Amino acid sequence: MRLLFWLGLVILVILALKKKIQPPATGSGNPEQPLEPGNAGSQHAGSAETMVCCAHCQIYLPASEAVQRAGQVYCSQEHADLA
Ligand SMILES: [Zn+2]
């Protein structure tokens, strides 16, 4: 069992060294860069925010910036007070 443990340790070290020491690009050159496998997710939830309409001046604004009062949505505290 002890021999297996050491064997596994040696294999792990070799794998770690292989990962660390990347061979430099060969002289022959590989002009074509492989595409990145991980598609950088460009889906931003922030850009698709719900837009609401002010009940007083009918201006559209993000729901996170709206002022809600009595079931209506307003663009500002002033308009909420005016209604
Ligand atoms: Zn308004």
PDB file of the backbone (N, CA, C, O) and the ligand in Angstrom, with CONECT records:
HET     ZN  A 101       1
ATOM      1  N   MET A   1       0.833  -1.210   0.000  1.00  0.00           N
ATOM      2  CA  MET A   1       0.000   0.000   0.000  1.00  0.00           C
ATOM      3  C   MET A   1       0.862   1.252   0.000  1.00  0.00           C
ATOM      4  O   MET A   1       0.533   2.246  -0.647  1.00  0.00           O
ATOM      5  N   ARG A   2       1.964   1.194   0.730  1.00  0.00           N
ATOM      6  CA  ARG A   2       2.826   2.363   0.806  1.00  0.00           C
ATOM      7  C   ARG A   2       3.409   2.678  -0.569  1.00  0.00           C
ATOM      8  O   ARG A   2       3.545   3.841  -0.948  1.00  0.00           O
ATOM      9  N   LEU A   3       3.747   1.639  -1.299  1.00  0.00           N
ATOM     10  CA  LEU A   3       4.326   1.836  -2.633  1.00  0.00           C
ATOM     11  C   LEU A   3       3.319   2.551  -3.538  1.00  0.00           C
ATOM     12  O   LEU A   3       3.683   3.437  -4.311  1.00  0.00           O
ATOM     13  N   LEU A   4       2.050   2.152  -3.430  1.00  0.00           N
ATOM     14  CA  LEU A   4       1.003   2.795  -4.253  1.00  0.00           C
ATOM     15  C   LEU A   4       0.900   4.271  -3.915  1.00  0.00           C
ATOM     16  O   LEU A   4       0.732   5.115  -4.795  1.00  0.00           O
ATOM     17  N   PHE A   5       1.003   4.569  -2.626  1.00  0.00           N
ATOM     18  CA  PHE A   5       0.903   5.963  -2.195  1.00  0.00           C
ATOM     19  C   PHE A   5       2.006   6.795  -2.847  1.00  0.00           C
ATOM     20  O   PHE A   5       1.757   7.877  -3.377  1.00  0.00           O
ATOM     21  N   TRP A   6       3.239   6.263  -2.795  1.00  0.00           N
ATOM     22  CA  TRP A   6       4.362   7.004  -3.366  1.00  0.00           C
ATOM     23  C   TRP A   6       4.223   7.109  -4.885  1.00  0.00           C
ATOM     24  O   TRP A   6       4.543   8.133  -5.488  1.00  0.00           O
ATOM     25  N   LEU A   7       3.740   6.021  -5.481  1.00  0.00           N
ATOM     26  CA  LEU A   7       3.563   6.039  -6.939  1.00  0.00           C
ATOM     27  C   LEU A   7       2.576   7.134  -7.335  1.00  0.00           C
ATOM     28  O   LEU A   7       2.814   7.889  -8.277  1.00  0.00           O
ATOM     29  N   GLY A   8       1.475   7.208  -6.609  1.00  0.00           N
ATOM     30  CA  GLY A   8       0.482   8.234  -6.897  1.00  0.00           C
ATOM     31  C   GLY A   8       1.051   9.628  -6.682  1.00  0.00           C
ATOM     32  O   GLY A   8       0.774  10.544  -7.457  1.00  0.00           O
ATOM     33  N   LEU A   9       1.842   9.787  -5.634  1.00  0.00           N
ATOM     34  CA  LEU A   9       2.443  11.090  -5.346  1.00  0.00           C
ATOM     35  C   LEU A   9       3.366  11.515  -6.477  1.00  0.00           C
ATOM     36  O   LEU A   9       3.339  12.665  -6.917  1.00  0.00           O
ATOM     37  N   VAL A  10       4.192  10.566  -6.949  1.00  0.00           N
ATOM     38  CA  VAL A  10       5.128  10.871  -8.032  1.00  0.00           C
ATOM     39  C   VAL A  10       4.357  11.272  -9.289  1.00  0.00           C
ATOM     40  O   VAL A  10       4.734  12.216  -9.983  1.00  0.00           O
ATOM     41  N   ILE A  11       3.287  10.555  -9.570  1.00  0.00           N
ATOM     42  CA  ILE A  11       2.488  10.869 -10.766  1.00  0.00           C
ATOM     43  C   ILE A  11       1.893  12.268 -10.638  1.00  0.00           C
ATOM     44  O   ILE A  11       1.873  13.042 -11.595  1.00  0.00           O
ATOM     45  N   LEU A  12       1.414  12.571  -9.449  1.00  0.00           N
ATOM     46  CA  LEU A  12       0.836  13.903  -9.233  1.00  0.00           C
ATOM     47  C   LEU A  12       1.881  14.986  -9.446  1.00  0.00           C
ATOM     48  O   LEU A  12       1.603  16.011 -10.068  1.00  0.00           O
ATOM     49  N   VAL A  13       3.082  14.758  -8.932  1.00  0.00           N
ATOM     50  CA  VAL A  13       4.148  15.757  -9.077  1.00  0.00           C
ATOM     51  C   VAL A  13       4.494  15.927 -10.551  1.00  0.00           C
ATOM     52  O   VAL A  13       4.672  17.047 -11.030  1.00  0.00           O
ATOM     53  N   ILE A  14       4.587  14.818 -11.260  1.00  0.00           N
ATOM     54  CA  ILE A  14       4.926  14.897 -12.689  1.00  0.00           C
ATOM     55  C   ILE A  14       3.844  15.674 -13.440  1.00  0.00           C
ATOM     56  O   ILE A  14       4.148  16.513 -14.287  1.00  0.00           O
ATOM     57  N   LEU A  15       2.589  15.389 -13.125  1.00  0.00           N
ATOM     58  CA  LEU A  15       1.495  16.100 -13.795  1.00  0.00           C
ATOM     59  C   LEU A  15       1.551  17.584 -13.478  1.00  0.00           C
ATOM     60  O   LEU A  15       1.326  18.419 -14.354  1.00  0.00           O
ATOM     61  N   ALA A  16       1.850  17.915 -12.225  1.00  0.00           N
ATOM     62  CA  ALA A  16       1.926  19.319 -11.832  1.00  0.00           C
ATOM     63  C   ALA A  16       3.046  20.018 -12.572  1.00  0.00           C
ATOM     64  O   ALA A  16       2.889  21.147 -13.036  1.00  0.00           O
ATOM     65  N   LEU A  17       4.179  19.341 -12.681  1.00  0.00           N
ATOM     66  CA  LEU A  17       5.318  19.935 -13.383  1.00  0.00           C
ATOM     67  C   LEU A  17       4.996  20.119 -14.860  1.00  0.00           C
ATOM     68  O   LEU A  17       5.353  21.133 -15.460  1.00  0.00           O
ATOM     69  N   LYS A  18       4.334  19.152 -15.431  1.00  0.00           N
ATOM     70  CA  LYS A  18       3.966  19.255 -16.854  1.00  0.00           C
ATOM     71  C   LYS A  18       3.060  20.446 -17.089  1.00  0.00           C
ATOM     72  O   LYS A  18       3.190  21.150 -18.090  1.00  0.00           O
ATOM     73  N   LYS A  19       2.139  20.670 -16.158  1.00  0.00           N
ATOM     74  CA  LYS A  19       1.230  21.804 -16.304  1.00  0.00           C
ATOM     75  C   LYS A  19       1.980  23.115 -16.178  1.00  0.00           C
ATOM     76  O   LYS A  19       1.727  24.069 -16.914  1.00  0.00           O
ATOM     77  N   LYS A  20       2.910  23.144 -15.227  1.00  0.00           N
ATOM     78  CA  LYS A  20       3.624  24.379 -14.939  1.00  0.00           C
ATOM     79  C   LYS A  20       4.548  24.752 -16.089  1.00  0.00           C
ATOM     80  O   LYS A  20       4.553  25.890 -16.557  1.00  0.00           O
ATOM     81  N   ILE A  21       5.328  23.776 -16.535  1.00  0.00           N
ATOM     82  CA  ILE A  21       6.322  24.048 -17.570  1.00  0.00           C
ATOM     83  C   ILE A  21       5.674  23.860 -18.932  1.00  0.00           C
ATOM     84  O   ILE A  21       5.661  22.759 -19.483  1.00  0.00           O
ATOM     85  N   GLN A  22       5.146  24.935 -19.459  1.00  0.00           N
ATOM     86  CA  GLN A  22       4.558  24.879 -20.793  1.00  0.00           C
ATOM     87  C   GLN A  22       5.674  25.003 -21.826  1.00  0.00           C
ATOM     88  O   GLN A  22       6.462  25.946 -21.762  1.00  0.00           O
ATOM     89  N   PRO A  23       5.754  24.102 -22.745  1.00  0.00           N
ATOM     90  CA  PRO A  23       6.802  24.214 -23.761  1.00  0.00           C
ATOM     91  C   PRO A  23       6.588  25.456 -24.601  1.00  0.00           C
ATOM     92  O   PRO A  23       5.461  25.734 -25.012  1.00  0.00           O
ATOM     93  N   PRO A  24       7.649  26.213 -24.868  1.00  0.00           N
ATOM     94  CA  PRO A  24       7.502  27.420 -25.693  1.00  0.00           C
ATOM     95  C   PRO A  24       7.070  27.064 -27.105  1.00  0.00           C
ATOM     96  O   PRO A  24       7.320  25.963 -27.595  1.00  0.00           O
ATOM     97  N   ALA A  25       6.423  28.009 -27.735  1.00  0.00           N
ATOM     98  CA  ALA A  25       5.903  27.769 -29.079  1.00  0.00           C
ATOM     99  C   ALA A  25       7.026  27.318 -30.004  1.00  0.00           C
ATOM    100  O   ALA A  25       8.098  27.922 -30.044  1.00  0.00           O
ATOM    101  N   THR A  26       6.773  26.291 -30.715  1.00  0.00           N
ATOM    102  CA  THR A  26       7.799  25.760 -31.603  1.00  0.00           C
ATOM    103  C   THR A  26       8.062  26.725 -32.757  1.00  0.00           C
ATOM    104  O   THR A  26       7.198  27.512 -33.141  1.00  0.00           O
ATOM    105  N   GLY A  27       9.278  26.644 -33.299  1.00  0.00           N
ATOM    106  CA  GLY A  27       9.689  27.567 -34.348  1.00  0.00           C
ATOM    107  C   GLY A  27       8.838  27.478 -35.592  1.00  0.00           C
ATOM    108  O   GLY A  27       8.664  28.468 -36.303  1.00  0.00           O
ATOM    109  N   SER A  28       8.302  26.289 -35.866  1.00  0.00           N
ATOM    110  CA  SER A  28       7.514  26.129 -37.085  1.00  0.00           C
ATOM    111  C   SER A  28       6.339  27.101 -37.115  1.00  0.00           C
ATOM    112  O   SER A  28       5.913  27.547 -38.180  1.00  0.00           O
ATOM    113  N   GLY A  29       5.833  27.414 -35.953  1.00  0.00           N
ATOM    114  CA  GLY A  29       4.778  28.418 -35.858  1.00  0.00           C
ATOM    115  C   GLY A  29       3.410  27.846 -36.137  1.00  0.00           C
ATOM    116  O   GLY A  29       3.218  27.032 -37.040  1.00  0.00           O
ATOM    117  N   ASN A  30       2.497  28.282 -35.363  1.00  0.00           N
ATOM    118  CA  ASN A  30       1.111  27.859 -35.545  1.00  0.00           C
ATOM    119  C   ASN A  30       0.281  29.126 -35.646  1.00  0.00           C
ATOM    120  O   ASN A  30      -0.236  29.607 -34.637  1.00  0.00           O
ATOM    121  N   PRO A  31       0.143  29.679 -36.854  1.00  0.00           N
ATOM    122  CA  PRO A  31      -0.492  30.994 -36.981  1.00  0.00           C
ATOM    123  C   PRO A  31      -1.929  31.010 -36.495  1.00  0.00           C
ATOM    124  O   PRO A  31      -2.411  32.029 -36.001  1.00  0.00           O
ATOM    125  N   GLU A  32      -2.607  29.894 -36.632  1.00  0.00           N
ATOM    126  CA  GLU A  32      -4.019  29.884 -36.266  1.00  0.00           C
ATOM    127  C   GLU A  32      -4.158  29.716 -34.768  1.00  0.00           C
ATOM    128  O   GLU A  32      -3.805  28.677 -34.209  1.00  0.00           O
ATOM    129  N   GLN A  33      -4.667  30.732 -34.135  1.00  0.00           N
ATOM    130  CA  GLN A  33      -4.882  30.658 -32.697  1.00  0.00           C
ATOM    131  C   GLN A  33      -6.179  29.887 -32.455  1.00  0.00           C
ATOM    132  O   GLN A  33      -7.220  30.197 -33.033  1.00  0.00           O
ATOM    133  N   PRO A  34      -6.093  28.884 -31.595  1.00  0.00           N
ATOM    134  CA  PRO A  34      -7.332  28.152 -31.295  1.00  0.00           C
ATOM    135  C   PRO A  34      -8.326  29.042 -30.569  1.00  0.00           C
ATOM    136  O   PRO A  34      -7.959  29.848 -29.714  1.00  0.00           O
ATOM    137  N   LEU A  35      -9.553  28.881 -30.918  1.00  0.00           N
ATOM    138  CA  LEU A  35     -10.578  29.711 -30.299  1.00  0.00           C
ATOM    139  C   LEU A  35     -10.723  29.334 -28.838  1.00  0.00           C
ATOM    140  O   LEU A  35     -10.565  28.176 -28.451  1.00  0.00           O
ATOM    141  N   GLU A  36     -11.026  30.335 -28.047  1.00  0.00           N
ATOM    142  CA  GLU A  36     -11.217  30.088 -26.622  1.00  0.00           C
ATOM    143  C   GLU A  36     -12.424  29.173 -26.453  1.00  0.00           C
ATOM    144  O   GLU A  36     -13.513  29.448 -26.957  1.00  0.00           O
ATOM    145  N   PRO A  37     -12.203  28.087 -25.735  1.00  0.00           N
ATOM    146  CA  PRO A  37     -13.337  27.160 -25.563  1.00  0.00           C
ATOM    147  C   PRO A  37     -14.469  27.766 -24.754  1.00  0.00           C
ATOM    148  O   PRO A  37     -15.645  27.550 -25.047  1.00  0.00           O
ATOM    149  N   GLY A  38     -14.098  28.532 -23.724  1.00  0.00           N
ATOM    150  CA  GLY A  38     -15.147  29.123 -22.879  1.00  0.00           C
ATOM    151  C   GLY A  38     -15.708  30.365 -23.514  1.00  0.00           C
ATOM    152  O   GLY A  38     -15.004  31.370 -23.616  1.00  0.00           O
ATOM    153  N   ASN A  39     -16.915  30.334 -23.931  1.00  0.00           N
ATOM    154  CA  ASN A  39     -17.527  31.509 -24.521  1.00  0.00           C
ATOM    155  C   ASN A  39     -17.812  32.510 -23.418  1.00  0.00           C
ATOM    156  O   ASN A  39     -18.657  32.275 -22.555  1.00  0.00           O
ATOM    157  N   ALA A  40     -17.105  33.620 -23.450  1.00  0.00           N
ATOM    158  CA  ALA A  40     -17.288  34.610 -22.400  1.00  0.00           C
ATOM    159  C   ALA A  40     -18.740  35.082 -22.405  1.00  0.00           C
ATOM    160  O   ALA A  40     -19.168  35.817 -23.295  1.00  0.00           O
ATOM    161  N   GLY A  41     -19.463  34.657 -21.424  1.00  0.00           N
ATOM    162  CA  GLY A  41     -20.888  34.985 -21.386  1.00  0.00           C
ATOM    163  C   GLY A  41     -21.115  36.479 -21.363  1.00  0.00           C
ATOM    164  O   GLY A  41     -20.740  37.159 -20.408  1.00  0.00           O
ATOM    165  N   SER A  42     -21.725  36.986 -22.409  1.00  0.00           N
ATOM    166  CA  SER A  42     -21.978  38.422 -22.493  1.00  0.00           C
ATOM    167  C   SER A  42     -23.416  38.738 -22.123  1.00  0.00           C
ATOM    168  O   SER A  42     -23.952  39.777 -22.508  1.00  0.00           O
ATOM    169  N   GLN A  43     -24.033  37.844 -21.380  1.00  0.00           N
ATOM    170  CA  GLN A  43     -25.413  38.106 -20.999  1.00  0.00           C
ATOM    171  C   GLN A  43     -25.423  38.857 -19.681  1.00  0.00           C
ATOM    172  O   GLN A  43     -25.191  38.285 -18.616  1.00  0.00           O
ATOM    173  N   HIS A  44     -25.692  40.127 -19.774  1.00  0.00           N
ATOM    174  CA  HIS A  44     -25.740  40.943 -18.567  1.00  0.00           C
ATOM    175  C   HIS A  44     -27.189  41.188 -18.199  1.00  0.00           C
ATOM    176  O   HIS A  44     -27.973  41.705 -18.994  1.00  0.00           O
ATOM    177  N   ALA A  45     -27.525  40.811 -16.992  1.00  0.00           N
ATOM    178  CA  ALA A  45     -28.901  40.981 -16.559  1.00  0.00           C
ATOM    179  C   ALA A  45     -29.219  42.462 -16.377  1.00  0.00           C
ATOM    180  O   ALA A  45     -30.376  42.870 -16.480  1.00  0.00           O
ATOM    181  N   GLY A  46     -28.201  43.259 -16.108  1.00  0.00           N
ATOM    182  CA  GLY A  46     -28.439  44.663 -15.838  1.00  0.00           C
ATOM    183  C   GLY A  46     -28.953  45.405 -17.046  1.00  0.00           C
ATOM    184  O   GLY A  46     -29.730  46.349 -16.903  1.00  0.00           O
ATOM    185  N   SER A  47     -28.536  44.997 -18.249  1.00  0.00           N
ATOM    186  CA  SER A  47     -28.928  45.725 -19.444  1.00  0.00           C
ATOM    187  C   SER A  47     -30.388  45.509 -19.792  1.00  0.00           C
ATOM    188  O   SER A  47     -30.968  46.297 -20.539  1.00  0.00           O
ATOM    189  N   ALA A  48     -30.980  44.469 -19.270  1.00  0.00           N
ATOM    190  CA  ALA A  48     -32.372  44.157 -19.603  1.00  0.00           C
ATOM    191  C   ALA A  48     -33.282  44.459 -18.423  1.00  0.00           C
ATOM    192  O   ALA A  48     -34.102  43.636 -18.014  1.00  0.00           O
ATOM    193  N   GLU A  49     -33.115  45.665 -17.888  1.00  0.00           N
ATOM    194  CA  GLU A  49     -33.941  46.020 -16.732  1.00  0.00           C
ATOM    195  C   GLU A  49     -35.333  46.437 -17.184  1.00  0.00           C
ATOM    196  O   GLU A  49     -35.520  46.998 -18.264  1.00  0.00           O
ATOM    197  N   THR A  50     -36.279  46.151 -16.344  1.00  0.00           N
ATOM    198  CA  THR A  50     -37.652  46.503 -16.661  1.00  0.00           C
ATOM    199  C   THR A  50     -37.829  48.019 -16.643  1.00  0.00           C
ATOM    200  O   THR A  50     -37.411  48.696 -15.704  1.00  0.00           O
ATOM    201  N   MET A  51     -38.450  48.531 -17.689  1.00  0.00           N
ATOM    202  CA  MET A  51     -38.717  49.966 -17.771  1.00  0.00           C
ATOM    203  C   MET A  51     -40.166  50.210 -17.359  1.00  0.00           C
ATOM    204  O   MET A  51     -41.076  49.473 -17.741  1.00  0.00           O
ATOM    205  N   VAL A  52     -40.350  51.253 -16.578  1.00  0.00           N
ATOM    206  CA  VAL A  52     -41.699  51.609 -16.141  1.00  0.00           C
ATOM    207  C   VAL A  52     -41.993  53.037 -16.575  1.00  0.00           C
ATOM    208  O   VAL A  52     -41.085  53.811 -16.880  1.00  0.00           O
ATOM    209  N   CYS A  53     -43.262  53.365 -16.598  1.00  0.00           N
ATOM    210  CA  CYS A  53     -43.690  54.677 -17.067  1.00  0.00           C
ATOM    211  C   CYS A  53     -44.205  55.493 -15.889  1.00  0.00           C
ATOM    212  O   CYS A  53     -45.001  55.012 -15.082  1.00  0.00           O
ATOM    213  N   CYS A  54     -43.749  56.712 -15.804  1.00  0.00           N
ATOM    214  CA  CYS A  54     -44.205  57.601 -14.743  1.00  0.00           C
ATOM    215  C   CYS A  54     -45.680  57.931 -14.979  1.00  0.00           C
ATOM    216  O   CYS A  54     -46.065  58.291 -16.092  1.00  0.00           O
ATOM    217  N   ALA A  55     -46.506  57.811 -13.936  1.00  0.00           N
ATOM    218  CA  ALA A  55     -47.942  58.058 -14.060  1.00  0.00           C
ATOM    219  C   ALA A  55     -48.241  59.549 -14.214  1.00  0.00           C
ATOM    220  O   ALA A  55     -49.350  59.914 -14.603  1.00  0.00           O
ATOM    221  N   HIS A  56     -47.278  60.408 -13.918  1.00  0.00           N
ATOM    222  CA  HIS A  56     -47.508  61.852 -13.996  1.00  0.00           C
ATOM    223  C   HIS A  56     -47.024  62.436 -15.322  1.00  0.00           C
ATOM    224  O   HIS A  56     -47.784  63.122 -16.005  1.00  0.00           O
ATOM    225  N   CYS A  57     -45.777  62.176 -15.694  1.00  0.00           N
ATOM    226  CA  CYS A  57     -45.225  62.785 -16.898  1.00  0.00           C
ATOM    227  C   CYS A  57     -44.963  61.766 -18.009  1.00  0.00           C
ATOM    228  O   CYS A  57     -44.442  62.122 -19.066  1.00  0.00           O
ATOM    229  N   GLN A  58     -45.315  60.521 -17.778  1.00  0.00           N
ATOM    230  CA  GLN A  58     -45.204  59.471 -18.792  1.00  0.00           C
ATOM    231  C   GLN A  58     -43.775  59.256 -19.289  1.00  0.00           C
ATOM    232  O   GLN A  58     -43.570  58.786 -20.408  1.00  0.00           O
ATOM    233  N   ILE A  59     -42.811  59.589 -18.480  1.00  0.00           N
ATOM    234  CA  ILE A  59     -41.432  59.334 -18.855  1.00  0.00           C
ATOM    235  C   ILE A  59     -41.084  57.906 -18.457  1.00  0.00           C
ATOM    236  O   ILE A  59     -41.583  57.390 -17.457  1.00  0.00           O
ATOM    237  N   TYR A  60     -40.223  57.275 -19.249  1.00  0.00           N
ATOM    238  CA  TYR A  60     -39.818  55.900 -18.961  1.00  0.00           C
ATOM    239  C   TYR A  60     -38.508  55.902 -18.182  1.00  0.00           C
ATOM    240  O   TYR A  60     -37.580  56.653 -18.482  1.00  0.00           O
ATOM    241  N   LEU A  61     -38.467  55.058 -17.196  1.00  0.00           N
ATOM    242  CA  LEU A  61     -37.277  54.972 -16.366  1.00  0.00           C
ATOM    243  C   LEU A  61     -37.138  53.540 -15.836  1.00  0.00           C
ATOM    244  O   LEU A  61     -38.116  52.793 -15.801  1.00  0.00           O
ATOM    245  N   PRO A  62     -35.941  53.164 -15.432  1.00  0.00           N
ATOM    246  CA  PRO A  62     -35.756  51.808 -14.884  1.00  0.00           C
ATOM    247  C   PRO A  62     -36.575  51.615 -13.624  1.00  0.00           C
ATOM    248  O   PRO A  62     -36.743  52.532 -12.820  1.00  0.00           O
ATOM    249  N   ALA A  63     -37.075  50.415 -13.471  1.00  0.00           N
ATOM    250  CA  ALA A  63     -37.938  50.124 -12.324  1.00  0.00           C
ATOM    251  C   ALA A  63     -37.202  50.326 -11.008  1.00  0.00           C
ATOM    252  O   ALA A  63     -37.814  50.651  -9.990  1.00  0.00           O
ATOM    253  N   SER A  64     -35.877  50.132 -11.032  1.00  0.00           N
ATOM    254  CA  SER A  64     -35.119  50.274  -9.784  1.00  0.00           C
ATOM    255  C   SER A  64     -35.053  51.723  -9.330  1.00  0.00           C
ATOM    256  O   SER A  64     -34.815  51.992  -8.153  1.00  0.00           O
ATOM    257  N   GLU A  65     -35.265  52.678 -10.267  1.00  0.00           N
ATOM    258  CA  GLU A  65     -35.200  54.093  -9.906  1.00  0.00           C
ATOM    259  C   GLU A  65     -36.580  54.698  -9.710  1.00  0.00           C
ATOM    260  O   GLU A  65     -36.700  55.876  -9.372  1.00  0.00           O
ATOM    261  N   ALA A  66     -37.606  53.913  -9.916  1.00  0.00           N
ATOM    262  CA  ALA A  66     -38.954  54.452  -9.840  1.00  0.00           C
ATOM    263  C   ALA A  66     -39.410  54.584  -8.394  1.00  0.00           C
ATOM    264  O   ALA A  66     -38.931  53.891  -7.496  1.00  0.00           O
ATOM    265  N   VAL A  67     -40.349  55.495  -8.206  1.00  0.00           N
ATOM    266  CA  VAL A  67     -40.967  55.692  -6.896  1.00  0.00           C
ATOM    267  C   VAL A  67     -42.388  55.147  -6.990  1.00  0.00           C
ATOM    268  O   VAL A  67     -43.164  55.561  -7.852  1.00  0.00           O
ATOM    269  N   GLN A  68     -42.715  54.234  -6.115  1.00  0.00           N
ATOM    270  CA  GLN A  68     -44.043  53.628  -6.152  1.00  0.00           C
ATOM    271  C   GLN A  68     -44.905  54.212  -5.044  1.00  0.00           C
ATOM    272  O   GLN A  68     -44.490  54.367  -3.895  1.00  0.00           O
ATOM    273  N   ARG A  69     -46.134  54.527  -5.458  1.00  0.00           N
ATOM    274  CA  ARG A  69     -47.076  55.055  -4.468  1.00  0.00           C
ATOM    275  C   ARG A  69     -48.489  54.707  -4.900  1.00  0.00           C
ATOM    276  O   ARG A  69     -48.886  54.982  -6.032  1.00  0.00           O
ATOM    277  N   ALA A  70     -49.238  54.109  -4.007  1.00  0.00           N
ATOM    278  CA  ALA A  70     -50.656  53.776  -4.233  1.00  0.00           C
ATOM    279  C   ALA A  70     -50.834  52.997  -5.536  1.00  0.00           C
ATOM    280  O   ALA A  70     -51.769  53.262  -6.291  1.00  0.00           O
ATOM    281  N   GLY A  71     -49.958  52.051  -5.800  1.00  0.00           N
ATOM    282  CA  GLY A  71     -50.086  51.205  -6.973  1.00  0.00           C
ATOM    283  C   GLY A  71     -49.628  51.856  -8.257  1.00  0.00           C
ATOM    284  O   GLY A  71     -49.631  51.207  -9.303  1.00  0.00           O
ATOM    285  N   GLN A  72     -49.235  53.118  -8.215  1.00  0.00           N
ATOM    286  CA  GLN A  72     -48.738  53.818  -9.391  1.00  0.00           C
ATOM    287  C   GLN A  72     -47.230  53.960  -9.291  1.00  0.00           C
ATOM    288  O   GLN A  72     -46.640  53.870  -8.215  1.00  0.00           O
ATOM    289  N   VAL A  73     -46.628  54.183 -10.451  1.00  0.00           N
ATOM    290  CA  VAL A  73     -45.179  54.331 -10.502  1.00  0.00           C
ATOM    291  C   VAL A  73     -44.861  55.738 -10.979  1.00  0.00           C
ATOM    292  O   VAL A  73     -45.479  56.242 -11.916  1.00  0.00           O
ATOM    293  N   TYR A  74     -43.891  56.367 -10.325  1.00  0.00           N
ATOM    294  CA  TYR A  74     -43.509  57.738 -10.664  1.00  0.00           C
ATOM    295  C   TYR A  74     -41.996  57.810 -10.845  1.00  0.00           C
ATOM    296  O   TYR A  74     -41.233  56.997 -10.323  1.00  0.00           O
ATOM    297  N   CYS A  75     -41.602  58.826 -11.613  1.00  0.00           N
ATOM    298  CA  CYS A  75     -40.176  58.973 -11.909  1.00  0.00           C
ATOM    299  C   CYS A  75     -39.432  59.591 -10.752  1.00  0.00           C
ATOM    300  O   CYS A  75     -38.221  59.409 -10.629  1.00  0.00           O
ATOM    301  N   SER A  76     -40.128  60.319  -9.903  1.00  0.00           N
ATOM    302  CA  SER A  76     -39.441  61.008  -8.817  1.00  0.00           C
ATOM    303  C   SER A  76     -40.400  61.179  -7.641  1.00  0.00           C
ATOM    304  O   SER A  76     -41.607  60.972  -7.766  1.00  0.00           O
ATOM    305  N   GLN A  77     -39.846  61.553  -6.524  1.00  0.00           N
ATOM    306  CA  GLN A  77     -40.666  61.791  -5.335  1.00  0.00           C
ATOM    307  C   GLN A  77     -41.609  62.962  -5.553  1.00  0.00           C
ATOM    308  O   GLN A  77     -42.736  62.961  -5.056  1.00  0.00           O
ATOM    309  N   GLU A  78     -41.146  63.968  -6.300  1.00  0.00           N
ATOM    310  CA  GLU A  78     -41.973  65.144  -6.552  1.00  0.00           C
ATOM    311  C   GLU A  78     -43.265  64.758  -7.291  1.00  0.00           C
ATOM    312  O   GLU A  78     -44.363  65.184  -6.933  1.00  0.00           O
ATOM    313  N   HIS A  79     -43.087  63.931  -8.339  1.00  0.00           N
ATOM    314  CA  HIS A  79     -44.251  63.535  -9.122  1.00  0.00           C
ATOM    315  C   HIS A  79     -45.172  62.633  -8.309  1.00  0.00           C
ATOM    316  O   HIS A  79     -46.390  62.657  -8.486  1.00  0.00           O
ATOM    317  N   ALA A  80     -44.594  61.852  -7.431  1.00  0.00           N
ATOM    318  CA  ALA A  80     -45.425  61.013  -6.552  1.00  0.00           C
ATOM    319  C   ALA A  80     -46.244  61.897  -5.625  1.00  0.00           C
ATOM    320  O   ALA A  80     -47.392  61.580  -5.316  1.00  0.00           O
ATOM    321  N   ASP A  81     -45.665  62.998  -5.184  1.00  0.00           N
ATOM    322  CA  ASP A  81     -46.380  63.916  -4.297  1.00  0.00           C
ATOM    323  C   ASP A  81     -47.422  64.718  -5.063  1.00  0.00           C
ATOM    324  O   ASP A  81     -48.476  65.035  -4.512  1.00  0.00           O
ATOM    325  N   LEU A  82     -47.152  65.053  -6.320  1.00  0.00           N
ATOM    326  CA  LEU A  82     -48.076  65.851  -7.128  1.00  0.00           C
ATOM    327  C   LEU A  82     -49.338  65.060  -7.465  1.00  0.00           C
ATOM    328  O   LEU A  82     -50.427  65.626  -7.563  1.00  0.00           O
ATOM    329  N   ALA A  83     -49.184  63.769  -7.636  1.00  0.00           N
ATOM    330  CA  ALA A  83     -50.335  62.964  -8.069  1.00  0.00           C
ATOM    331  C   ALA A  83     -51.387  62.902  -6.971  1.00  0.00           C
ATOM    332  O   ALA A  83     -52.428  62.270  -7.148  1.00  0.00           O
TER     333      ALA A  83
HETATM  334 ZN    ZN A 101     -42.646  61.943 -13.743  1.00  0.00          ZN2+
END
